[in-house]
Amino acid sequence: MSRIALGWLAALGAGLVVVLAFEIAPGGSTPPEVAPLRAAPAAGSAAGAPEIGKDNAQVASILARPLFDRSRRPAGASEPVAGVLRLTGVVVGPSGREAIFEPVAGGKPLVVYEGERVNGALVRVIVPGAVLMVDANGAHLISPAYQPGAAVRPGSTARAGAPR
């Protein structure tokens, strides 16, 4: 290293030593004054008493939400299309993104595109394998739900309705 760089390094080190000496030295500035603690209200007084019913309701609301669930919705909360429609497929391709819903009671499937509304919920985003819907209760990520027993085994090439 050059002598100039060593000189700057020595000056910087000396400056740090001086700053540390001022910080460590006793008798510096006095600490700020702290306000004295107030006495707690008497056990029977209404001033400062917590609203027990309100706290219990808030705790119950918090405990009703599952801890390790991404949506943190209470167990009874449903998706915007639950019970009425079932997401049966998602198509993402060069022609666009579409979600296919089938009525639970049976009937003609409903094809929906991003930005459209279904059962009062806005279809915000369609990605492979999921649909993000937004309603008054918040955002819901819905995955396709297939009919029980209709699943095709891995490696099988059989199509629904095709002769064997």
N, C-alpha and C positions, 0 to 999 in steps of 0.2 A: 504494500500500500504506500501511497505517497505520503510525504510529511504533512501536507495540507489536510489530507483526509484524517490522519492520526490526530492532528491538532483539533479538528472539529469534533472528533469522537471523544477526546479528552475533555473538551469544553462542555459537551453534552453530559458526560458522566459527572463532572463537577457540579453542573446545574442540578442534576437529579439528586445528588448527595445533599445539596443545600436545601432543596424542597423537602426531602425526607427529614432532615434535621429540624426544620420548622414544624413539621407535622408531629413528630415524636416529642419535642420539647414540652416539659410541663409548664403550667401557668399561662397557657394560651388564652383564647377567648372563653368566656363563661358559657356554659350550655344554656339553651333557651329555657325560660321558665315554663313549667308544666302546670296547668290548672289543677287544683285539688279535686279529688274525687267527691262526687255528691253521695250522700247517704241514700241507700236503697229505700223506696217507699215502704211504708208499713204493710204488713201482710193483708190487712183488710181494706186498704185504700184502693179506689178505682183508678187513681192517677198512675199511669205507666203499666197497668195490668194488661197482659196480653189477651187477645180475643181467642179463647180456647177453641171455640167452635170453628172459627176461621182457619186456625192452624191445623186442626184435625182434618178439615176438608181438603186443605192443600196437601197434607201428607198422604191422604188417601188417594188423591189425584195422581201424585207422583208415583206411589206404589202400584197403581193400576197399570202403569206403562211398563212393558217388558224391558228389562235392562239391556239385553243383548240383541234386541231387534233393531234393524236399521231405521225403521219408520218411527219407532217409539210410540206407536198408537196403542191405546188401550185394547184389551183382548176383544171387546165387542165391536170395535170400529171396523167398518167394512170398506172395501174398495168401491169406487164410484159406480162400477158396473156389476158388483157382486150380487148374485141372486137373480139378475135380469139377463145379463149377457156374460159370455165366457170368451176370453181371448183364445182363439184356436190357431192363429198363425200370424206371422210377420213376414212381409215380403219387402226386401230392400234390393233395388236394382237400378239400372240406368234410367228406367222410366219413372222412378220415384219410390217413395216409401209408403207402404200401406199396411194397415192392421186389419185382420179379419176377425170379426166377432160373430158368435153364433148365439141365438137366443137359447136360454136354458130350457125353455118349454118346447124347443124345436122350432123349425121354420127356416126361412131363407137367411143365409149368412149376410152380415152387414160389413161392407168394405169401407174403411175410413182412412182418410189421409191426414197428414200433419196439419194442425190448425183447425180441424173440424171439431164439432161437439158431439159427444155421445152420452146420452142419459144425463145431460146437464154438466158433464165434465169436458174440459178442453183437452184434446190430444196434442200435447206439447211437442214431444219428440218420439220418433219411432227409430229404434236401432235393432240390429239383429238379435232376436231372442227376447225383446222387452219393449214395452210401451210406457212412456211417462205421461200420466194424466194428472191434470190439476183441477180441483173443485174447491168448494167452500171449506172443506176440511184439510186442505193442503195438497201436497204432491204425492202421487201414488205410482210406484214402479210395478207394473203388472207383467208377469211372464205368462206364456201360453199354458193353458190347462187343457189337457187332452182327456177324452172320455176314458173311463176305466175300461180296461180290456181291449181297447182299440190300438194300443201301442204296437208298433212293429219291432220285432227283435233286431238287435244290431246284426248287420250283415245280410239281412233278409231283403229280397228285392220285390216281395209281394206288394201289390197295390190294392187299395180298398176296392172291392167290386170286381177285381180281375179274376178270371177263372184260373184254377190251379192246375 
